[in-house]
């Protein structure tokens, strides 16, 4: 979608995966032309060093969290007569919450504009060495809040695995589940613990549910850390081995299915050597 950068309305502007040097020229131009800018800070995190130089690149901005996005009356009111930009790490329409903003704009007769950005999702697939057509439905691994521990991520992974598809697994950023405070990215050691907890819960609650015969610690996986940043790392191995890695800040995993010949070679080239 193209439009005059000074036009009133709501602009969702993709920043790319975290390194602001990977913003598109169009994203920079639009952000500079907006009368007011917000940085959305709960679905993804902009590294501290990049956040510190954001104003230098695009001008003054204000951080907003979950409540401002899910109940956007203030922002929508401003967008009726001003060009309001929401800066979003990655690609804006990767999150359902942002899709809802488009619906709100349509409902209120507010012009809506989208400037895509490079996403961690596409980077993860490219950097993994796995074939892009062999990925199934992606999942998000949530933190466990009290008794809350959904089993759907594990169920989707098992379905993908059994039909020969890899699974991109994004990790929860909010241990509170409220989206009000600065996110706390899930770490690799927490991933192994939570998946083992899911497996045990299925065993306890769903007699006869078909689980994989492979122990969780022996699942083949690829750990992708700080994608798009200068500290980017990609390691392959078992979940047990990868859970011991303590470097990096923001992580995602690919849970692999059975490999093709070329994929196995790519996996071994990325193998983590402790």
Secondary structure, 3 states (H helix, E strand, C coil): CCCCCCCCEEEEEECECCCHHHCCHHHHHHHHHCCEEEEECCCCCCCHHHHHHHHHHHCCCEEECHHHHHCCHHHHHHHCCCEEEEEECECHHHCHHHHHHHHHHHHHCCCEEEECCCCHHHHHHHHHCCCHHHECCCEEECCCECCECCCHHHHHHHHHHHCCCEEEEEECCCCCCCCCCCCCCCCHHHHHHHHHHHHHHHHHHCCCCCCCCCCHHHCEEEEEECCCCCCCEEEEEEHHHHCCCCCCCCEEEEECCCCCHHHHHHHHHCECCC
